[in-house]
Amino acid sequence: MHRRAVADPIWMRRRRETIEHPFGTMKWLMAGPRFLVKGLKKAKTELALGVLCYNLKRVTNILGVPALLEALALTPA
């Protein structure tokens, strides 16, 4: 990857723009870089909740609340 980044600096800039944004947003949503719990199982659960919140926020921004509620109502339980 280092060779590719050195050969094409624009590729690395584009990669950072695409990849770093979701992680920065999730870090902001989770109020910092540290987990609030101890233990691997609990930390995985906390991370999963953070990812779920991020995805719900994105869907809400893309589709809007009415379309999201309609899609959730159509999904069988």
Gaussian input, Z-matrix of N, CA and C with variables (Angstrom, degrees):
# hf/3-21g

backbone

0 1
 N
 C     1     B1
 C     2     B2     1     A1
 N     3     B3     2     A2     1     D1
 C     4     B4     3     A3     2     D2
 C     5     B5     4     A4     3     D3
 N     6     B6     5     A5     4     D4
 C     7     B7     6     A6     5     D5
 C     8     B8     7     A7     6     D6
 N     9     B9     8     A8     7     D7
 C    10    B10     9     A9     8     D8
 C    11    B11    10    A10     9     D9
 N    12    B12    11    A11    10    D10
 C    13    B13    12    A12    11    D11
 C    14    B14    13    A13    12    D12
 N    15    B15    14    A14    13    D13
 C    16    B16    15    A15    14    D14
 C    17    B17    16    A16    15    D15
 N    18    B18    17    A17    16    D16
 C    19    B19    18    A18    17    D17
 C    20    B20    19    A19    18    D18
 N    21    B21    20    A20    19    D19
 C    22    B22    21    A21    20    D20
 C    23    B23    22    A22    21    D21
 N    24    B24    23    A23    22    D22
 C    25    B25    24    A24    23    D23
 C    26    B26    25    A25    24    D24
 N    27    B27    26    A26    25    D25
 C    28    B28    27    A27    26    D26
 C    29    B29    28    A28    27    D27
 N    30    B30    29    A29    28    D28
 C    31    B31    30    A30    29    D29
 C    32    B32    31    A31    30    D30
 N    33    B33    32    A32    31    D31
 C    34    B34    33    A33    32    D32
 C    35    B35    34    A34    33    D33
 N    36    B36    35    A35    34    D34
 C    37    B37    36    A36    35    D35
 C    38    B38    37    A37    36    D36
 N    39    B39    38    A38    37    D37
 C    40    B40    39    A39    38    D38
 C    41    B41    40    A40    39    D39
 N    42    B42    41    A41    40    D40
 C    43    B43    42    A42    41    D41
 C    44    B44    43    A43    42    D42
 N    45    B45    44    A44    43    D43
 C    46    B46    45    A45    44    D44
 C    47    B47    46    A46    45    D45
 N    48    B48    47    A47    46    D46
 C    49    B49    48    A48    47    D47
 C    50    B50    49    A49    48    D48
 N    51    B51    50    A50    49    D49
 C    52    B52    51    A51    50    D50
 C    53    B53    52    A52    51    D51
 N    54    B54    53    A53    52    D52
 C    55    B55    54    A54    53    D53
 C    56    B56    55    A55    54    D54
 N    57    B57    56    A56    55    D55
 C    58    B58    57    A57    56    D56
 C    59    B59    58    A58    57    D57
 N    60    B60    59    A59    58    D58
 C    61    B61    60    A60    59    D59
 C    62    B62    61    A61    60    D60
 N    63    B63    62    A62    61    D61
 C    64    B64    63    A63    62    D62
 C    65    B65    64    A64    63    D63
 N    66    B66    65    A65    64    D64
 C    67    B67    66    A66    65    D65
 C    68    B68    67    A67    66    D66
 N    69    B69    68    A68    67    D67
 C    70    B70    69    A69    68    D68
 C    71    B71    70    A70    69    D69
 N    72    B72    71    A71    70    D70
 C    73    B73    72    A72    71    D71
 C    74    B74    73    A73    72    D72
 N    75    B75    74    A74    73    D73
 C    76    B76    75    A75    74    D74
 C    77    B77    76    A76    75    D75
 N    78    B78    77    A77    76    D76
 C    79    B79    78    A78    77    D77
 C    80    B80    79    A79    78    D78
 N    81    B81    80    A80    79    D79
 C    82    B82    81    A81    80    D80
 C    83    B83    82    A82    81    D81
 N    84    B84    83    A83    82    D82
 C    85    B85    84    A84    83    D83
 C    86    B86    85    A85    84    D84
 N    87    B87    86    A86    85    D85
 C    88    B88    87    A87    86    D86
 C    89    B89    88    A88    87    D87
 N    90    B90    89    A89    88    D88
 C    91    B91    90    A90    89    D89
 C    92    B92    91    A91    90    D90
 N    93    B93    92    A92    91    D91
 C    94    B94    93    A93    92    D92
 C    95    B95    94    A94    93    D93
 N    96    B96    95    A95    94    D94
 C    97    B97    96    A96    95    D95
 C    98    B98    97    A97    96    D96
 N    99    B99    98    A98    97    D97
 C   100   B100    99    A99    98    D98
 C   101   B101   100   A100    99    D99
 N   102   B102   101   A101   100   D100
 C   103   B103   102   A102   101   D101
 C   104   B104   103   A103   102   D102
 N   105   B105   104   A104   103   D103
 C   106   B106   105   A105   104   D104
 C   107   B107   106   A106   105   D105
 N   108   B108   107   A107   106   D106
 C   109   B109   108   A108   107   D107
 C   110   B110   109   A109   108   D108
 N   111   B111   110   A110   109   D109
 C   112   B112   111   A111   110   D110
 C   113   B113   112   A112   111   D111
 N   114   B114   113   A113   112   D112
 C   115   B115   114   A114   113   D113
 C   116   B116   115   A115   114   D114
 N   117   B117   116   A116   115   D115
 C   118   B118   117   A117   116   D116
 C   119   B119   118   A118   117   D117
 N   120   B120   119   A119   118   D118
 C   121   B121   120   A120   119   D119
 C   122   B122   121   A121   120   D120
 N   123   B123   122   A122   121   D121
 C   124   B124   123   A123   122   D122
 C   125   B125   124   A124   123   D123
 N   126   B126   125   A125   124   D124
 C   127   B127   126   A126   125   D125
 C   128   B128   127   A127   126   D126
 N   129   B129   128   A128   127   D127
 C   130   B130   129   A129   128   D128
 C   131   B131   130   A130   129   D129
 N   132   B132   131   A131   130   D130
 C   133   B133   132   A132   131   D131
 C   134   B134   133   A133   132   D132
 N   135   B135   134   A134   133   D133
 C   136   B136   135   A135   134   D134
 C   137   B137   136   A136   135   D135
 N   138   B138   137   A137   136   D136
 C   139   B139   138   A138   137   D137
 C   140   B140   139   A139   138   D138
 N   141   B141   140   A140   139   D139
 C   142   B142   141   A141   140   D140
 C   143   B143   142   A142   141   D141
 N   144   B144   143   A143   142   D142
 C   145   B145   144   A144   143   D143
 C   146   B146   145   A145   144   D144
 N   147   B147   146   A146   145   D145
 C   148   B148   147   A147   146   D146
 C   149   B149   148   A148   147   D147
 N   150   B150   149   A149   148   D148
 C   151   B151   150   A150   149   D149
 C   152   B152   151   A151   150   D150
 N   153   B153   152   A152   151   D151
 C   154   B154   153   A153   152   D152
 C   155   B155   154   A154   153   D153
 N   156   B156   155   A155   154   D154
 C   157   B157   156   A156   155   D155
 C   158   B158   157   A157   156   D156
 N   159   B159   158   A158   157   D157
 C   160   B160   159   A159   158   D158
 C   161   B161   160   A160   159   D159
 N   162   B162   161   A161   160   D160
 C   163   B163   162   A162   161   D161
 C   164   B164   163   A163   162   D162
 N   165   B165   164   A164   163   D163
 C   166   B166   165   A165   164   D164
 C   167   B167   166   A166   165   D165
 N   168   B168   167   A167   166   D166
 C   169   B169   168   A168   167   D167
 C   170   B170   169   A169   168   D168
 N   171   B171   170   A170   169   D169
 C   172   B172   171   A171   170   D170
 C   173   B173   172   A172   171   D171
 N   174   B174   173   A173   172   D172
 C   175   B175   174   A174   173   D173
 C   176   B176   175   A175   174   D174
 N   177   B177   176   A176   175   D175
 C   178   B178   177   A177   176   D176
 C   179   B179   178   A178   177   D177
 N   180   B180   179   A179   178   D178
 C   181   B181   180   A180   179   D179
 C   182   B182   181   A181   180   D180
 N   183   B183   182   A182   181   D181
 C   184   B184   183   A183   182   D182
 C   185   B185   184   A184   183   D183
 N   186   B186   185   A185   184   D184
 C   187   B187   186   A186   185   D185
 C   188   B188   187   A187   186   D186
 N   189   B189   188   A188   187   D187
 C   190   B190   189   A189   188   D188
 C   191   B191   190   A190   189   D189
 N   192   B192   191   A191   190   D190
 C   193   B193   192   A192   191   D191
 C   194   B194   193   A193   192   D192
 N   195   B195   194   A194   193   D193
 C   196   B196   195   A195   194   D194
 C   197   B197   196   A196   195   D195
 N   198   B198   197   A197   196   D196
 C   199   B199   198   A198   197   D197
 C   200   B200   199   A199   198   D198
 N   201   B201   200   A200   199   D199
 C   202   B202   201   A201   200   D200
 C   203   B203   202   A202   201   D201
 N   204   B204   203   A203   202   D202
 C   205   B205   204   A204   203   D203
 C   206   B206   205   A205   204   D204
 N   207   B207   206   A206   205   D205
 C   208   B208   207   A207   206   D206
 C   209   B209   208   A208   207   D207
 N   210   B210   209   A209   208   D208
 C   211   B211   210   A210   209   D209
 C   212   B212   211   A211   210   D210
 N   213   B213   212   A212   211   D211
 C   214   B214   213   A213   212   D212
 C   215   B215   214   A214   213   D213
 N   216   B216   215   A215   214   D214
 C   217   B217   216   A216   215   D215
 C   218   B218   217   A217   216   D216
 N   219   B219   218   A218   217   D217
 C   220   B220   219   A219   218   D218
 C   221   B221   220   A220   219   D219
 N   222   B222   221   A221   220   D220
 C   223   B223   222   A222   221   D221
 C   224   B224   223   A223   222   D222
 N   225   B225   224   A224   223   D223
 C   226   B226   225   A225   224   D224
 C   227   B227   226   A226   225   D225
 N   228   B228   227   A227   226   D226
 C   229   B229   228   A228   227   D227
 C   230   B230   229   A229   228   D228

   B1=1.4380
   B2=1.5292
   B3=1.3263
   B4=1.4611
   B5=1.5277
   B6=1.3377
   B7=1.4698
   B8=1.5196
   B9=1.3161
   B10=1.4647
   B11=1.5337
   B12=1.3228
   B13=1.4660
   B14=1.5247
   B15=1.3237
   B16=1.4621
   B17=1.5246
   B18=1.3276
   B19=1.4604
   B20=1.5247
   B21=1.3191
   B22=1.4662
   B23=1.5290
   B24=1.3422
   B25=1.4683
   B26=1.5321
   B27=1.3045
   B28=1.4687
   B29=1.5218
   B30=1.3332
   B31=1.4650
   B32=1.5240
   B33=1.3376
   B34=1.4642
   B35=1.5290
   B36=1.3181
   B37=1.4595
   B38=1.5262
   B39=1.3296
   B40=1.4676
   B41=1.5292
   B42=1.3264
   B43=1.4658
   B44=1.5238
   B45=1.3223
   B46=1.4667
   B47=1.5219
   B48=1.3300
   B49=1.4631
   B50=1.5202
   B51=1.3259
   B52=1.4571
   B53=1.5217
   B54=1.3088
   B55=1.4570
   B56=1.5224
   B57=1.2994
   B58=1.4607
   B59=1.5253
   B60=1.3150
   B61=1.4610
   B62=1.5331
   B63=1.3405
   B64=1.4709
   B65=1.5289
   B66=1.3269
   B67=1.4623
   B68=1.5224
   B69=1.3221
   B70=1.4590
   B71=1.5163
   B72=1.3242
   B73=1.4632
   B74=1.5189
   B75=1.3293
   B76=1.4654
   B77=1.5250
   B78=1.3248
   B79=1.4607
   B80=1.5303
   B81=1.3255
   B82=1.4637
   B83=1.5294
   B84=1.3396
   B85=1.4603
   B86=1.5265
   B87=1.3165
   B88=1.4636
   B89=1.5275
   B90=1.3163
   B91=1.4711
   B92=1.5270
   B93=1.3076
   B94=1.4550
   B95=1.5081
   B96=1.3329
   B97=1.4594
   B98=1.5254
   B99=1.3213
   B100=1.4600
   B101=1.5242
   B102=1.3254
   B103=1.4599
   B104=1.5243
   B105=1.3083
   B106=1.4588
   B107=1.5237
   B108=1.3286
   B109=1.4586
   B110=1.5232
   B111=1.3281
   B112=1.4616
   B113=1.5162
   B114=1.3102
   B115=1.4578
   B116=1.5168
   B117=1.3256
   B118=1.4567
   B119=1.5233
   B120=1.3212
   B121=1.4648
   B122=1.5316
   B123=1.3241
   B124=1.4646
   B125=1.5260
   B126=1.3369
   B127=1.4628
   B128=1.5274
   B129=1.3416
   B130=1.4675
   B131=1.5235
   B132=1.3290
   B133=1.4616
   B134=1.5204
   B135=1.3263
   B136=1.4629
   B137=1.5274
   B138=1.3324
   B139=1.4578
   B140=1.5229
   B141=1.3254
   B142=1.4650
   B143=1.5272
   B144=1.3270
   B145=1.4640
   B146=1.5294
   B147=1.3207
   B148=1.4648
   B149=1.5142
   B150=1.3318
   B151=1.4671
   B152=1.5230
   B153=1.3307
   B154=1.4605
   B155=1.5276
   B156=1.3201
   B157=1.4710
   B158=1.5227
   B159=1.3329
   B160=1.4630
   B161=1.5240
   B162=1.3287
   B163=1.4656
   B164=1.5229
   B165=1.3295
   B166=1.4677
   B167=1.5249
   B168=1.3166
   B169=1.4640
   B170=1.5270
   B171=1.3314
   B172=1.4700
   B173=1.5180
   B174=1.3350
   B175=1.4659
   B176=1.5197
   B177=1.3235
   B178=1.4635
   B179=1.5243
   B180=1.3276
   B181=1.4612
   B182=1.5211
   B183=1.3171
   B184=1.4630
   B185=1.5217
   B186=1.3269
   B187=1.4681
   B188=1.5213
   B189=1.3067
   B190=1.4518
   B191=1.5220
   B192=1.3070
   B193=1.4640
   B194=1.5292
   B195=1.3513
   B196=1.4740
   B197=1.5329
   B198=1.3282
   B199=1.4654
   B200=1.5263
   B201=1.3191
   B202=1.4641
   B203=1.5221
   B204=1.3247
   B205=1.4665
   B206=1.5218
   B207=1.3223
   B208=1.4677
   B209=1.5249
   B210=1.3256
   B211=1.4647
   B212=1.5253
   B213=1.3197
   B214=1.4611
   B215=1.5226
   B216=1.3236
   B217=1.4636
   B218=1.5236
   B219=1.3354
   B220=1.4607
   B221=1.5189
   B222=1.3223
   B223=1.4561
   B224=1.5258
   B225=1.3507
   B226=1.4709
   B227=1.5254
   B228=1.3037
   B229=1.4700
   B230=1.4951
   A1=110.34
   A2=116.85
   A3=119.81
   A4=110.69
   A5=116.32
   A6=119.66
   A7=110.77
   A8=115.74
   A9=120.02
   A10=110.72
   A11=116.61
   A12=120.65
   A13=111.13
   A14=116.89
   A15=120.41
   A16=110.18
   A17=116.87
   A18=120.83
   A19=112.17
   A20=117.21
   A21=120.85
   A22=109.63
   A23=117.95
   A24=120.45
   A25=113.03
   A26=117.93
   A27=120.90
   A28=109.88
   A29=117.39
   A30=121.46
   A31=110.32
   A32=116.20
   A33=120.04
   A34=110.66
   A35=117.79
   A36=120.38
   A37=110.23
   A38=116.57
   A39=121.24
   A40=110.43
   A41=116.67
   A42=120.94
   A43=110.50
   A44=117.39
   A45=120.71
   A46=111.37
   A47=116.59
   A48=120.21
   A49=110.89
   A50=117.16
   A51=121.46
   A52=111.92
   A53=117.71
   A54=122.11
   A55=113.13
   A56=118.45
   A57=120.87
   A58=113.21
   A59=118.45
   A60=120.42
   A61=113.10
   A62=119.61
   A63=118.12
   A64=113.24
   A65=117.29
   A66=119.57
   A67=111.38
   A68=117.24
   A69=120.43
   A70=111.64
   A71=116.33
   A72=120.56
   A73=110.61
   A74=117.32
   A75=120.17
   A76=110.71
   A77=117.02
   A78=120.84
   A79=109.72
   A80=116.44
   A81=121.03
   A82=110.29
   A83=117.24
   A84=120.69
   A85=111.64
   A86=116.09
   A87=120.52
   A88=111.81
   A89=117.47
   A90=124.18
   A91=112.84
   A92=116.90
   A93=119.44
   A94=113.71
   A95=115.25
   A96=120.27
   A97=114.90
   A98=118.37
   A99=120.22
   A100=110.90
   A101=114.22
   A102=119.72
   A103=109.05
   A104=115.91
   A105=120.99
   A106=112.42
   A107=117.18
   A108=121.70
   A109=109.85
   A110=115.98
   A111=121.47
   A112=108.63
   A113=115.71
   A114=121.54
   A115=111.06
   A116=114.93
   A117=120.83
   A118=112.08
   A119=117.70
   A120=121.21
   A121=110.77
   A122=116.51
   A123=120.56
   A124=111.04
   A125=116.87
   A126=120.26
   A127=110.67
   A128=117.22
   A129=120.40
   A130=110.74
   A131=116.27
   A132=120.58
   A133=110.66
   A134=116.61
   A135=120.10
   A136=110.88
   A137=116.97
   A138=120.73
   A139=110.75
   A140=117.35
   A141=120.85
   A142=110.89
   A143=117.25
   A144=120.38
   A145=111.19
   A146=116.79
   A147=120.60
   A148=111.97
   A149=116.70
   A150=121.15
   A151=110.35
   A152=117.34
   A153=121.18
   A154=110.90
   A155=117.11
   A156=120.83
   A157=110.89
   A158=116.76
   A159=120.40
   A160=110.65
   A161=116.90
   A162=120.51
   A163=111.88
   A164=117.65
   A165=120.22
   A166=111.23
   A167=116.52
   A168=120.38
   A169=110.48
   A170=116.78
   A171=120.23
   A172=111.71
   A173=116.98
   A174=120.53
   A175=110.22
   A176=116.77
   A177=120.51
   A178=110.78
   A179=116.93
   A180=120.05
   A181=112.26
   A182=118.03
   A183=121.27
   A184=111.24
   A185=117.18
   A186=121.12
   A187=113.14
   A188=116.62
   A189=121.23
   A190=109.61
   A191=115.45
   A192=120.88
   A193=112.39
   A194=119.89
   A195=118.80
   A196=113.07
   A197=117.43
   A198=120.44
   A199=111.07
   A200=117.12
   A201=120.69
   A202=110.82
   A203=117.09
   A204=120.27
   A205=111.38
   A206=116.93
   A207=120.56
   A208=110.44
   A209=116.89
   A210=120.49
   A211=110.96
   A212=117.37
   A213=120.42
   A214=111.43
   A215=117.42
   A216=120.98
   A217=111.09
   A218=117.33
   A219=121.33
   A220=112.65
   A221=117.57
   A222=121.76
   A223=109.85
   A224=117.08
   A225=118.74
   A226=110.69
   A227=115.93
   A228=121.12
   A229=112.50
   D1=-34.68
   D2=179.84
   D3=-61.97
   D4=-43.35
   D5=178.64
   D6=-60.90
   D7=-40.98
   D8=-179.51
   D9=-66.05
   D10=-39.68
   D11=179.68
   D12=-67.47
   D13=-39.51
   D14=178.83
   D15=-69.04
   D16=-39.40
   D17=-178.94
   D18=-68.55
   D19=-33.47
   D20=-177.02
   D21=-138.64
   D22=88.32
   D23=-177.66
   D24=-63.40
   D25=-27.57
   D26=178.68
   D27=-65.88
   D28=-35.62
   D29=178.29
   D30=-59.64
   D31=-44.34
   D32=-178.58
   D33=-66.86
   D34=-39.41
   D35=178.72
   D36=-63.65
   D37=-42.96
   D38=179.00
   D39=-64.23
   D40=-39.70
   D41=179.13
   D42=-63.62
   D43=-44.02
   D44=178.90
   D45=-62.40
   D46=-41.98
   D47=179.85
   D48=-62.10
   D49=-38.97
   D50=-176.24
   D51=-77.31
   D52=-44.12
   D53=-170.99
   D54=-87.19
   D55=-40.58
   D56=-171.42
   D57=-71.75
   D58=-27.77
   D59=-176.64
   D60=-60.60
   D61=-49.78
   D62=179.20
   D63=-60.13
   D64=-38.84
   D65=-179.06
   D66=-68.79
   D67=-37.99
   D68=176.68
   D69=-65.12
   D70=-40.67
   D71=178.94
   D72=-66.37
   D73=-43.08
   D74=178.96
   D75=-64.48
   D76=-38.38
   D77=177.77
   D78=-62.17
   D79=-40.99
   D80=178.59
   D81=-66.45
   D82=-43.23
   D83=179.69
   D84=-63.22
   D85=-36.11
   D86=-177.85
   D87=-87.94
   D88=6.32
   D89=175.30
   D90=62.10
   D91=43.63
   D92=173.57
   D93=125.28
   D94=175.23
   D95=-174.27
   D96=-82.73
   D97=-5.72
   D98=-174.90
   D99=-107.82
   D100=152.15
   D101=175.52
   D102=-82.76
   D103=152.24
   D104=-179.02
   D105=-90.04
   D106=-6.30
   D107=-175.91
   D108=-118.95
   D109=167.82
   D110=176.35
   D111=-114.29
   D112=143.88
   D113=179.42
   D114=104.47
   D115=142.49
   D116=-176.38
   D117=-63.71
   D118=-44.14
   D119=-178.06
   D120=-61.87
   D121=-44.32
   D122=179.85
   D123=-68.03
   D124=-38.35
   D125=178.98
   D126=-66.08
   D127=-39.15
   D128=176.57
   D129=-62.45
   D130=-39.77
   D131=178.39
   D132=-65.13
   D133=-43.09
   D134=179.01
   D135=-63.20
   D136=-41.20
   D137=177.84
   D138=-64.69
   D139=-42.04
   D140=179.07
   D141=-61.31
   D142=-39.95
   D143=176.79
   D144=-65.15
   D145=-38.24
   D146=177.00
   D147=-64.05
   D148=-42.15
   D149=177.86
   D150=-65.53
   D151=-40.95
   D152=177.40
   D153=-60.87
   D154=-44.45
   D155=178.31
   D156=-62.19
   D157=-43.17
   D158=178.86
   D159=-60.88
   D160=-45.58
   D161=-178.98
   D162=-66.10
   D163=-39.92
   D164=177.01
   D165=-64.45
   D166=-38.79
   D167=177.63
   D168=-63.45
   D169=-43.11
   D170=178.84
   D171=-64.16
   D172=-45.53
   D173=-179.81
   D174=-62.12
   D175=-40.62
   D176=178.66
   D177=-63.06
   D178=-41.31
   D179=179.20
   D180=-69.80
   D181=-34.52
   D182=-177.11
   D183=-80.46
   D184=-50.83
   D185=-175.19
   D186=-89.62
   D187=-34.68
   D188=-172.37
   D189=96.52
   D190=159.94
   D191=-175.89
   D192=-65.10
   D193=-46.46
   D194=-178.31
   D195=-59.41
   D196=-43.29
   D197=-179.64
   D198=-67.00
   D199=-37.29
   D200=178.23
   D201=-65.30
   D202=-45.46
   D203=178.79
   D204=-63.57
   D205=-37.40
   D206=177.53
   D207=-65.07
   D208=-43.87
   D209=179.37
   D210=-64.20
   D211=-39.17
   D212=178.69
   D213=-68.43
   D214=-33.90
   D215=179.45
   D216=-70.05
   D217=-30.21
   D218=-178.95
   D219=-80.90
   D220=-15.96
   D221=-178.04
   D222=-79.30
   D223=126.61
   D224=177.98
   D225=-68.05
   D226=147.38
   D227=-176.62
   D228=-76.20

